[in-house]
Amino acid sequence: MKLEVIGKNGFVPSEANREYAASKLEKVSHFLKDDGNLEARVVCKVYNDHHKVEVTIPAKNVILRAEASDETVYSALDKAIDKLVAQIKKYKTRTKSKDNKEGIKEIFVNEEFDAKALEKEIIASQLVRSKSVELSPLSVEEAIEQMELLGHDFFIFQNKDKDNTVCVIYTREDGDYAVLETR
């Protein structure tokens, strides 16, 4: 896949920006047929309070395009790639019912599309830490106290007042607390 990274509004893409864009587009490229003519264009724009990234991949009868904004160009690019992956998922599931539609079928690799594997790959790339927790039987009040002591906005515990049911207590946006109970 040929890659073109362009800067606008005073943004000059560095080599690191180009390499990051190329590495992120690898996620998308292995779902597309590349006969040497496939191109991707990434336009990075800078504004006073955010960056905007537009990614366009034109192909025969199909244009994959996504744009996203965020505080940094890297996080905006991540969001745009996630949108592209969602588009590919949508188009690919449509091609199963419209196999004879010219263009859509031709852009994707013939191998079977596995949406669940794609979702796992995306989640795994976003997962930065895994942690195991030992649950303790606590009352809701004790769980709130533990959560505040830890400085977290949620806490997992066994509710000793409800037959040791596994629960999650969390702080709501309005500052109140809420409890999620499992069955």
Beta strands, then each sheet from edge to edge (+ up, - down):
strand 1: 2-8
strand 2: 39-46
strand 3: 51-59
strand 4: 62-70
strand 5: 137-138
strand 6: 154-159
strand 7: 165-171
strand 8: 177-181
sheet 1: 1+ 2+ 3- 4+
sheet 2: 5+ 6+ 7- 8+
end
